[in-house]
Amino acid sequence: MNSQNNLEYSKYSEHAETSETIRILKEFRSQDIPYNRVLSSMCTTPHPLALKAHEMFIETNLGDPGIFQGTKKLEEKLIGMIGELLHGSEVAGYICSGGTEANIQGIRAGRNKMRDKIKDSRNPNIVIPKSAHFSFEKIGDILGVEVRRAKLDEEYKVDVSEVEKLMDENTVCLVGIAGTTELGQIDPIVELSKLAEENCVELHVDAAFGGLVIPFMNNPYPFDFQNDGVSSITIDPHKMGMATIPSGGILFRNESYLRALEVETPYLTSRTQFTLTGTRPGTGVASAFAVLHGLGFDGMKKIVMECLKNTRLLTEEMISLGFEPVIDPIMNVVSFKTEKAEKIRNELMKRRWIISSIKEPRAIRFVIMPHVTEEVIKEFLSEFRKIINWV
Amino acid sequence: MNSQNNLEYSKYSEHAETSETIRILKEFRSQDIPYNRVLSSMCTTPHPLALKAHEMFIETNLGDPGIFQGTKKLEEKLIGMIGELLHGSEVAGYICSGGTEANIQGIRAGRNKMRDKIKDSRNPNIVIPKSAHFSFEKIGDILGVEVRRAKLDEEYKVDVSEVEKLMDENTVCLVGIAGTTELGQIDPIVELSKLAEENCVELHVDAAFGGLVIPFMNNPYPFDFQNDGVSSITIDPHKMGMATIPSGGILFRNESYLRALEVETPYLTSRTQFTLTGTRPGTGVASAFAVLHGLGFDGMKKIVMECLKNTRLLTEEMISLGFEPVIDPIMNVVSFKTEKAEKIRNELMKRRWIISSIKEPRAIRFVIMPHVTEEVIKEFLSEFRKIINWV
């Protein structure tokens, strides 16, 4: 890779045991399991355009936007592009470390905006689906917000009447999921949005995974800012956007949410900072932009369609082997009921194949990312068939 | 860069307007100011070894350590190396997004461990120096912790008697800085450690910058785990460790602090997660390891010594121009008193030279990172001399 100015590190090169260092790095790296044996990650091999862009922006630091003025403008352009995809007309936001930071910031903005409107400002709560990502427990601890988990309906969507029951005068925010981690299900965001509006609370949509899947599906479910009650959306380019890690996204309906997050920055080139982190790589912006701009809507749609086709392929094969999907797959996530879920997962892991297991209901879970090609699925199934009879 | 398995993205390449995308990326990137005109950043051009390692680990995700088993082991090795540098015998920790996350996690672990020991568990406070980084305001808001700022002494170190005055029965944590952002000053950590021990509260040391400077200085100040009261230390490889962004570090005295941060992870290859983020790049681990292992203690010391030499060079030149340093520089950070600080900064910025200004006292501030070579300093001074007479 290039570095922008020629440093004088060379004068120290006699001390650098470079070859031994690289040997150790290779040794450790070789112990990682390659992506073409991973059928349960929501991340994937970065797109070649993402890698190229990453290399160009390797030195950049968006924590100091007065220095990295071009990278900052590129981020604004990217946020505009994603905002348009999400039907927002005044969106504001930034590219962050990932879904957890995005969810923290969504809930934190909601908590801060609602602080003076709830009964006991020191005792805020949020109502989230039982299916929400485990990181919301972390967020509850970090932000000092009580997390109330609402029951799901038979399709594993959140039951809106259960959400309503859990709300009280200290509720600051509701959460809906567009693409649940376990099943890829989409919550009834339209109804949640109405409920949020009626009760004057915020609504955060966690579309970390689904945000870059749903818009490219046929007849996409309206999960985004087209619902007036939606305040903020998590959407991660380093998942289905095929960007390099870290590239998470948090978008707000408008700038007022950023104001609720801001602190002053005495010695930087900017005056305030609304991000959670300070130093922040520009690589996530560049790689996400490269993929979305380079492929365009049509290119993204083709990749999503291919993932959905492969998901159907896997599902049919699994059904023919006697497995029943927990729900008919909505997107490229699918889980199959089995009491032996953990045992199957562990046996596969011994053979360096990675799938995951879930507990309610007991099932094995697959995420069919772009790296999970038809060939990978076939190779996996041939190994899978060998073990299911005796596991 | 290489990607580990060959994806079938090529089938979509007819849709990728690659050349136009790359042209746009180049155009934005060219608007950034190159590091050899930046004299106020605590980040720097990554070391060539860091870039090489980064490339090798570009796909890795430490959020799923069961997949990236080798990268996870490399992180443990690196934490062990940094722990040894910081005189810890049982340290535990991880490589994170940067100083803010590290400081959040240090304070959060302290808050959680102290929750049942303070008088009002819903009203915790921390006592930090006035000189602490602005991100502590953010942390106060995020964690719901009251932030009390203690006055400094004449040398801009925190006044320990002022810290003691601000403590009460709801204090969970003290903070000391080893390398303040504005002046590079080191707080009296030895005395703060005694105070923390006497009062059974935690002590977090923010050595984001100084942690990879002080150990390589002659007669290093004992800021680390050799003080029994120090609970946690922030130390960022992407600052003086010349690693790629993001590579922050949070180290705890022992594993019990990780337990205070943990949540369960139902569908990952690990069972619990103590990090703030979920998905987490392995590049920060690899690049930090590459530099520390490749250069070794002696190589790091040479780079630090060179930065200190260049800091003295700049200081002498500035004194000869009639500027007085706020304190004699301790490390490679130096600020000079002037009522015209902001005007000077702005004039330089118009000429695409970046320095920063501080307010108490009014001063212009420099950080002499490895990219700020003798040549860069001379070129800067020739521009600086032109403007100071009429600003």
Contacts between the chains, C-beta under 8 A, distances in Angstrom:
chain1	res1	chain2	res2	distance
A	1	B	1	7.9
A	1	B	51	4.5
A	1	B	52	7.9
A	1	B	54	7.5
A	1	B	55	6.3
A	3	B	45	4.8
A	3	B	46	6.7
A	3	B	48	7.1
A	3	B	51	6.6
A	4	B	34	4.9
A	4	B	35	6.1
A	4	B	36	7.7
A	4	B	45	6.5
A	5	B	34	5.6
A	5	B	35	5.7
A	5	B	36	4.1
A	5	B	45	6.3
A	5	B	371	6.3
A	7	B	45	5.5
A	7	B	47	7.8
A	7	B	48	7.9
A	7	B	370	6.3
A	7	B	371	5.9
A	7	B	373	7.8
A	8	B	370	7.9
A	8	B	373	5.8
A	9	B	47	5.9
A	9	B	48	6.1
A	9	B	303	7.9
A	9	B	370	7.3
A	12	B	295	6.5
A	12	B	299	5.3
A	12	B	302	5.5
A	12	B	303	6.5
A	15	B	295	6.1
A	15	B	296	6.3
A	15	B	298	5.7
A	15	B	299	4.0
A	15	B	302	6.9
A	16	B	49	6.5
A	16	B	294	4.6
A	16	B	295	5.7
A	16	B	299	6.1
A	17	B	293	7.6
A	17	B	294	6.1
A	17	B	296	7.0
A	18	B	49	6.5
A	18	B	294	5.7
A	20	B	293	7.9
A	21	B	49	6.5
A	21	B	53	7.9
A	21	B	289	7.8
A	21	B	290	5.5
A	21	B	293	4.8
A	21	B	294	4.0
A	22	B	52	6.8
A	22	B	53	7.9
A	22	B	290	7.8
A	24	B	289	7.9
A	24	B	293	6.9
A	25	B	53	5.5
A	25	B	56	5.7
A	25	B	57	7.7
A	25	B	74	7.4
A	25	B	286	6.0
A	25	B	289	7.1
A	25	B	290	6.4
A	26	B	56	7.1
A	27	B	70	7.6
A	28	B	70	4.1
A	28	B	71	6.5
A	28	B	73	5.8
A	28	B	74	4.1
A	28	B	77	7.8
A	29	B	56	5.7
A	29	B	57	6.4
A	29	B	60	7.7
A	29	B	70	5.5
A	29	B	71	6.9
A	29	B	74	7.9
A	29	B	286	7.8
A	30	B	70	6.3
A	31	B	69	5.1
A	31	B	70	3.0
A	31	B	73	6.7
A	32	B	60	6.4
A	32	B	67	6.7
A	32	B	68	4.7
A	32	B	69	6.2
A	32	B	70	4.6
A	32	B	71	5.7
A	33	B	67	5.0
A	33	B	68	7.5
A	33	B	69	7.1
A	34	B	4	4.9
A	34	B	5	5.6
A	35	B	4	6.1
A	35	B	5	5.6
A	35	B	59	6.7
A	36	B	4	7.7
A	36	B	5	4.1
A	38	B	67	5.6
A	40	B	267	7.4
A	41	B	61	7.2
A	41	B	64	6.0
A	41	B	67	6.5
A	42	B	279	8.0
A	43	B	61	5.2
A	43	B	63	8.0
A	43	B	64	7.7
A	43	B	279	6.1
A	45	B	3	4.9
A	45	B	4	6.5
A	45	B	5	6.2
A	45	B	7	5.5
A	45	B	59	5.9
A	46	B	3	6.6
A	46	B	58	6.8
A	46	B	59	6.6
A	47	B	7	7.7
A	47	B	9	5.8
A	48	B	3	7.1
A	48	B	7	7.9
A	48	B	9	6.1
A	49	B	16	6.5
A	49	B	18	6.5
A	49	B	21	6.5
A	51	B	1	4.6
A	51	B	3	6.6
A	51	B	58	6.7
A	52	B	22	6.8
A	53	B	21	7.9
A	53	B	22	7.9
A	53	B	25	5.5
A	54	B	1	7.5
A	54	B	58	7.0
A	55	B	1	6.3
A	56	B	25	5.7
A	56	B	26	7.2
A	56	B	29	5.7
A	57	B	25	7.6
A	57	B	29	6.4
A	58	B	46	6.8
A	58	B	51	6.7
A	58	B	54	7.0
A	58	B	244	6.3
A	59	B	35	6.7
A	59	B	45	5.9
A	59	B	46	6.6
A	60	B	29	7.7
A	60	B	32	6.4
A	60	B	245	7.8
A	61	B	41	7.2
A	61	B	43	5.2
A	61	B	245	5.7
A	63	B	98	7.7
A	64	B	41	6.0
A	64	B	43	7.7
A	66	B	349	7.2
A	66	B	354	7.0
A	67	B	32	6.7
A	67	B	33	5.0
A	67	B	38	5.6
A	67	B	41	6.5
A	67	B	354	5.5
A	68	B	32	4.7
A	68	B	33	7.6
A	69	B	31	5.1
A	69	B	32	6.2
A	69	B	33	7.1
A	70	B	27	7.6
A	70	B	28	4.0
A	70	B	29	5.5
A	70	B	30	6.3
A	70	B	31	3.0
A	70	B	32	4.6
A	71	B	28	6.5
A	71	B	29	6.9
A	71	B	32	5.7
A	73	B	28	5.8
A	73	B	31	6.7
A	74	B	25	7.4
A	74	B	28	4.1
A	74	B	29	7.9
A	77	B	28	7.8
A	97	B	97	4.8
A	97	B	101	7.8
A	97	B	246	7.1
A	97	B	277	4.8
A	97	B	279	7.9
A	97	B	280	7.7
A	98	B	63	7.7
A	98	B	277	5.3
A	98	B	278	5.9
A	98	B	279	4.3
A	98	B	280	7.5
A	99	B	278	6.1
A	99	B	279	6.9
A	100	B	276	6.7
A	100	B	277	5.0
A	100	B	278	4.7
A	100	B	279	8.0
A	101	B	97	7.8
A	101	B	276	7.6
A	101	B	277	6.0
A	104	B	142	7.5
A	108	B	141	7.7
A	108	B	142	6.4
A	112	B	141	7.3
A	122	B	122	5.7
A	122	B	123	7.9
A	122	B	144	7.9
A	123	B	122	7.9
A	133	B	278	7.9
A	134	B	263	6.0
A	134	B	264	6.3
A	134	B	265	5.6
A	134	B	266	5.9
A	134	B	273	7.7
A	135	B	263	7.5
A	135	B	278	5.7
A	137	B	263	4.7
A	137	B	264	7.5
A	138	B	263	4.8
A	138	B	273	7.5
A	138	B	276	7.4
A	141	B	108	7.7
A	141	B	112	7.3
A	141	B	263	7.3
A	142	B	104	7.5
A	142	B	108	6.4
A	142	B	142	6.3
A	142	B	143	6.5
A	142	B	276	7.4
A	143	B	142	6.5
A	143	B	143	7.7
A	143	B	144	7.0
A	144	B	122	7.9
A	144	B	143	7.0
A	144	B	144	3.7
A	181	B	267	6.2
A	182	B	266	7.8
A	182	B	267	6.3
A	236	B	279	7.7
A	238	B	279	6.3
A	244	B	58	6.3
A	244	B	281	7.8
A	245	B	60	7.8
A	245	B	61	5.8
A	245	B	279	5.8
A	245	B	280	7.4
A	245	B	281	4.4
A	245	B	283	7.9
A	246	B	97	7.1
A	246	B	246	6.5
A	246	B	277	7.5
A	246	B	279	6.8
A	246	B	280	7.3
A	246	B	281	5.6
A	248	B	279	7.5
A	263	B	134	6.0
A	263	B	135	7.5
A	263	B	137	4.7
A	263	B	138	4.8
A	263	B	141	7.3
A	264	B	134	6.3
A	264	B	137	7.5
A	265	B	134	5.6
A	266	B	134	5.9
A	266	B	182	7.9
A	266	B	358	6.6
A	266	B	359	6.2
A	267	B	40	7.4
A	267	B	181	6.2
A	267	B	182	6.3
A	267	B	356	4.6
A	267	B	357	7.4
A	267	B	358	5.8
A	267	B	365	6.3
A	268	B	356	7.1
A	269	B	349	7.7
A	269	B	354	6.9
A	269	B	356	7.4
A	273	B	134	7.7
A	273	B	138	7.5
A	276	B	100	6.7
A	276	B	101	7.6
A	276	B	138	7.4
A	276	B	142	7.4
A	277	B	97	4.8
A	277	B	98	5.2
A	277	B	100	5.0
A	277	B	101	6.0
A	277	B	246	7.5
A	278	B	98	5.9
A	278	B	99	6.1
A	278	B	100	4.7
A	278	B	133	7.8
A	278	B	135	5.6
A	279	B	42	7.9
A	279	B	43	6.1
A	279	B	97	7.9
A	279	B	98	4.3
A	279	B	99	6.9
A	279	B	100	8.0
A	279	B	236	7.7
A	279	B	238	6.3
A	279	B	245	5.8
A	279	B	246	6.8
A	279	B	248	7.5
A	280	B	97	7.7
A	280	B	98	7.5
A	280	B	245	7.4
A	280	B	246	7.3
A	281	B	244	7.8
A	281	B	245	4.4
A	281	B	246	5.6
A	283	B	245	7.9
A	286	B	25	6.0
A	286	B	29	7.8
A	289	B	21	7.8
A	289	B	24	7.9
A	289	B	25	7.1
A	290	B	21	5.6
A	290	B	22	7.8
A	290	B	25	6.4
A	293	B	17	7.6
A	293	B	20	8.0
A	293	B	21	4.8
A	293	B	24	6.9
A	294	B	16	4.6
A	294	B	17	6.1
A	294	B	18	5.7
A	294	B	21	4.1
A	295	B	12	6.5
A	295	B	15	6.1
A	295	B	16	5.7
A	296	B	15	6.3
A	296	B	17	7.0
A	298	B	15	5.7
A	299	B	12	5.2
A	299	B	15	4.0
A	299	B	16	6.2
A	302	B	12	5.5
A	302	B	15	7.0
A	303	B	9	7.8
A	303	B	12	6.5
A	349	B	66	7.2
A	349	B	269	7.7
A	354	B	66	7.0
A	354	B	67	5.5
A	354	B	269	6.9
A	356	B	267	4.6
A	356	B	268	7.1
A	356	B	269	7.4
A	357	B	267	7.3
A	358	B	266	6.5
A	358	B	267	5.8
A	359	B	266	6.2
A	365	B	267	6.3
A	370	B	7	6.2
A	370	B	8	7.9
A	370	B	9	7.3
A	371	B	5	6.3
A	371	B	7	5.9
A	373	B	7	7.7
A	373	B	8	5.8
